[in-house]
């Protein structure tokens, strides 16, 4: 190429870049005529023709190159592509066949044709070319990556998986690559259903190939088949002598996905098989946690409505598992956290205040600088309230609030202080504290503070001692302390003496709630139903109707009455915050959307 | 043409239900669903155009009242005299109001693929929330003549040019790969080499559907790409990145604007990398206005008695609606055909948001933007929860279109 040609070629290139194809083609045609053997002239001229859809000229150009017998596979493929773009599909297919025929015993021929077909997105044909090549070359492992990708693109996910399995057979370290490739298609419908059986088969046939099992485990996890995944990871753990490492990773993932049973099983297996593994303490804690989560999910209770102790298998298993942790790992950093959790179970589930206090004191005394200590201190305050030792509780919450100042636990402590003032009849102090708290509406406790503030604000008097409010506060405390008979007697007394006081609606509502809590379902229902007749303007009236409907639905199984009561709520209180929930319940009861 | 009807005195019910659509309404969107539900049950609904935000009047019925309550729609019971008073006020020459009778629930189809795509569809959201039943149709159904079974067809974020939404930056994403694969498979199934060829026939079939009396409503890129594809029937405007071959160098001169519904003289965008189909779309507002608090458009007011159709389509409880961005955000005024009625525009910017026109026996309505309650909906964003936007004026415009085909046609004079 002389300098003049170089300059003209550069000008032609700039025309191509600017989309001025006609000008570029004129220059390139002259250049090509002067020097047909110069490859870049040929390439750029072909590009120019293609850009203006002059396919015949482009094909003629390729034919000229073919006459020189330069590279028939590449040129026939290129010719075929141009013919296809021109719309002459039959000629294109013939040219692709010619490309293969030019060198049928070379893998590269099939690869070049496949790439040419892929460029015009003829994936099905590309697949058949590669399959043909594999047969011709008598090599099952040829084109695995290309075929796998093409199969995925053409929805033949089972075949794609066969290819990926083949890749792993040759090189287990390709697992990450295979996963990333599959990851692009994994969300598509049918991918997992078609892929999993393939990998299951190959794991059965070749049980010692770790990459197969890991792939299968991953597919199960993607398909939310945690129990099946557990079996796979269990096997890997044993075969590869991972000492529970693989199982532990699985258990954590399963726990995050709320698959509590497989996670529990994995934790249990680690403890059984590898009690000395580094992950064993966390597995023990994880096991306890899974039982606890399961109990919460099932709304498990350790006492029935009449106060009789009943079996709570998941909570009991959780407590037992925490106990084992304490026995076996007394120096573990999680020891105080586990202690604290046990204390909370003793307090809130088993209502065993003495044991709870002992447990929580241990956290406080032995691990005062741990993060669990503040929580334990807070719970000790709650125990003091339940025992009626309000001075002690006040001291604990004050100390905690002063220590923390900010954060959720500080707010909770502040609210408990407001409640203690309330229980003790110190309503001004309680009001001041609750007003301060509801300024910070970002905290979860703000709603409770607002409710307390409204109660105090609206219900003082009529006497200077605020007798009705005092009676109500005493009943509230009794209910919290689970001395229900005292609570009910106090509320009855309040209603008898101050039936027309503004607090009467709160008292009736608290009474109905207490009745429901102790299993007096019929009485509770009656109390909620008559509420709106007695207090039609109370802000609790919609809540009472909703709760009555809920009792019909959930406890008495009377769907018609439930729907009727929800409808009554909508009719009488259309702007209630509970209206949308009531609508949803009615729709559910009448079977909408089923 | 549609006819405004008065209730004959003999038909005035002892008691009616008025569903006001002004600021008093608790759930505007579900109110449309109630009107639709009533029509399905054979109840005639009167649409009181421009009366309290475009209210609905129905004969009293316990079941309707119960349903209103369950769906959370505010209503008022009217005695016979009150109803007569309302109707006479609506029919009064002194007021820009009128009564349109809705008689039959339209059969609704939404043109959308079965494949789940990572963006919401405002109309599907509106129909689902309002509880208006619909069926989904796509290319195969259109090609098989299924459109004849429906009165109303909706197109949303569709790309009729065959460029897969010009989402080339997402080309390695599974949803994009699948979308392209399915579109190509459909094209080949129907004997076309390219997706753009199939989509052209689909647009022409939809145009025939409108010609024969169908009601078409489109949003976002379903509006301009429909007309771009229609105009490009004799040329190739799709860059090689999307269909493997370059655009026709003479594409611009081969565009045939006589084929389009609403737009003419526009220029397609040939840059494959640019997320823009043509200069019809004005694009997002200028940076100083690209703020949901500042960006808005105004709905025009029409004569309810003489222009019932645009009046129906613009019923709302506000005159100003918050703007929202889409792949097609607003239509450039200069490219709108003169016979098209402009229903809403961004004030002072020559940018049209909402337009309507007739074609043959049918009509088309184009509404620019993607999601009226999500200022800038990005790929992968979660769908809008309409329970939080029960009174959305932007969504009301969509639902006006759903009810409008139910209006009683005027009898032809002989």
Interface residues (C-beta under 8 A of the other chain):
Chain A: X21 X22 X50 X51 X52 X53 X85 X87 X89 X119 X120 X121 X153 X154 X155 X184 X185 X186 X187 X188 X567 X570 X571 X574 X575 X579 X580 X583 X586 X587
Chain B: X26 X66 X69 X70 X71 X72 X74 X172 X173 X174 X175 X177 X178 X181 X184 X193 X236 X244 X245 X246 X248 X249 X387
